[in-house]
Amino acid sequence: MAKAEVFVTPGYGPKLRDLLHYSQALKIGDRVEISGQGGWNDEVEIPETIEAEIKQAFRNVQRTLATAGASWKDVVHVNSYHVGGFPPVVNETISRLYREYMPDRPPIWTQTGVEALGLPTMRIEIRVTAILD
């Protein structure tokens, strides 16, 4: 059986690990699982607009996947968690970013509306599973 390796995203990762005691990514064999990534910057601040927050969350997913040797092209499943419902800008932005980050294959995707996320100002969190070729 493959040994599990854990990874911490450079920048915000050490802060979140120290504060909340969790890892950003786990790799077992050819499978990479990441914890939910918010739209925060390295100071763990959230942008004002939901569109900017979603874009930053996608960049954070990319950064976190890279720590484990993966990228968006390896993603097979996405879970997204949303506070505040699903105004049109949410699906429009996410769909546009899927086409940008994963132009050759859309992922399977589950969206879930939630009451709150890990930081009081968060409106989106994205968690993915990737399979390395």
N, C-alpha and C positions, 0 to 999 in steps of 0.2 A: 504494500500500500504506500502511496506517495505521502511524503511528509508535508504538513501544512506550513506555509511561510506567510508571515504577516508583514504588511507594509504601511508606512506612514507617509502621507503626501507632504512633500516639501512646502514650506510656507506656513499654512494654517494647521497642518496635521499635528505637529508637536504640541501646539497650544491645545487643540481639542483632545489629544491623547492624555496630556497632563491634567486637564480640567475634568474630563469625563471618563478617562481610562478605557478608551477603545481604539482599535486599529481601523485604518481607512480601507484596507484591502487584504484579501486572503487568497492565496493561490495554492491549489492542490492539483498536482498533475497539470493537465491542460485547461483546467477550469479556474476562472478568476471571478470572485464575488467581491463587490465593493459595498461599503456602508453607504447609506443615503448621503448624497452630496447636495448641499444647499447652494444658493447663489451668493455666498459670502466671498469677501476678498481675504487677503492674508491677515488682516486685522480682525477678521470674523465680523465684518460689517455688511449689512444687506443694502443693495441699491433701492432707490425710491420707487422705480417703476417695476411692474411685474415682468415686462419684456426684458429689461436689463437683468433682472434677477434670474430669469430662465436662461438667458445667454450665458451668464456667469456660472450657473449650475452645470451647463453642458461643458464649459471649459474645465470646471473642477472635476467632472467625471473623466474627461480626457487626461488631466494631470494625474488623477488617482490610478486610472488604468495603466498609465505609462510606468508608474512605480513598480508594477508587477509584470511589465513586459507586454502589455496588451494595448489595444486602441479601440476606438469606436467601430472599426471594421470587424472586430472580433465579437462585438456585442450581439447576443441572440435574444435577450429578454430585458425589458425595461419595466420597472414599477415607478410610477410617479405619484406623489402624494401632494394634495392641493388644499390650501386653506382659502376660503372665499369663493368657492364654486369654480365654474368654468366659463368665464366670459370669453367671447370669440378670440380675443388676443392670445389667450393661453394656447388653444389648439392650433391657431394659425402660426404662432411662434415655434411651438414644438415641432409641428409638421415641417416647417421650413428648415429647422435645424437638423431634423432627421435626414432630409434630402441633402443637406450640406455635409454632415458628418458621416452618413451612411448611404451614399448615392446608389450603390449597387444592390442593396438588400435592406428592406425595412425590417425592424425588429418585431417580435411579438411584444405587446404593450398592454399594461393594466394601469388605468388611472383610478385613483381613489381619493374621494373628498374626505378631509379630516377636519377636526375642530382646531387642532393646534399642532405645531411642529416643535423641534428642539430649541429654537430661539424665538422669543416673543414676536419678532418682526418678520419671520420667515413665512413665505406663502407657497413655496414649492420645495420639494426634496426629490431627488432622482437616485434610484438604486438600480444597478445593472448586474447582469451575469454575462460573462464573456467566455468563449471557448477558443483557445489558441489552435491554429492550424499546424 
